[in-house]
């Protein structure tokens, strides 16, 4: 009689799955933070519009104070002012909030990867919404060929390089002179008027970007945003990264599938890429206990049975850190009297109504 032979073990069962004991809340918390920042920007935008409208009406009707937070949409002014501060040691008087907000977001990127892009940026939030809408309409989002993806990603770094080069070659006198020209003083109003009076070409380009963002996830953020490129380069030095425990990983590949940056999370021990925005979608998708964590570098464990332990950051910790950095920098700027642009009303009364007639000093 033949002896029965036990079948060989199935390779896919080589690792035992230890499922999470508690549901992951990272995406719920992140979406609440995104929503709160969108509301904050909407309130600032409405207040800024009412402020502009008051001067356009010749100083009649409802008056509201100018919200300095609108300068968060002036990253080039923030970059220019950062250089001015570095060279002179003095905080610039025009658009200082742009500098402080840029500094807060850069500090955030140093400490928490590119969390600004996936937790705070309203454009990033809208881009996520469009990608989700595209999946509902078209069934899925497209991913360009790898060679095309790499080529397209270089565009945002080229744009960033052009802006940085322009600011780099400006002297202190040139920086101060530019910011104090009528164009520099009303850079925020010019930005508002661009969208209020958008022409046919601008509307077509904007519509094309919306469509592409529905087809390709995070199209603007991934390929064209110089602000995100700057945050990504700075985030490379962040000690906090997505870290994978190879022993706990079950090689299901779910983390790589949901990664909006198309990173190979399932094949790396830590994600050092400048494209990682710390959105934690990979951590949320992982079914294995502690296989993926958003964590500081591991340290020697106190228990002899374990050689290392990880210092992971929970979504609540990330939220608190973002709030601390953002509001801390804003409160510091306010406390030191360097938050608002202090210009007389009659200057705005003369300039705001003819903002569309103001041209760039270099033209």
BELGICOR-V737023 format. One record per helix or strand. SS is the DSSP state (hx for helix, st for strand). FROM is the first residue (numbers start at 1). TO is the last residue. If there is no record, write none. Layout:
BEGIN
<<SS:FROM:TO> <SS:FROM:TO>>
END
This chain:
BEGIN
<<hx:11:13> <st:19:19> <hx:26:56> <hx:68:73> <hx:75:88> <hx:96:112> <hx:115:120> <hx:122:138> <st:142:142> <hx:146:168> <hx:172:179> <hx:182:185> <hx:187:196> <hx:200:215> <st:216:216> <hx:219:223> <hx:226:235> <st:241:244> <hx:254:258> <hx:265:267> <st:270:270> <hx:281:285> <st:288:288> <st:292:300> <st:308:312> <hx:315:335> <hx:345:357>>
END
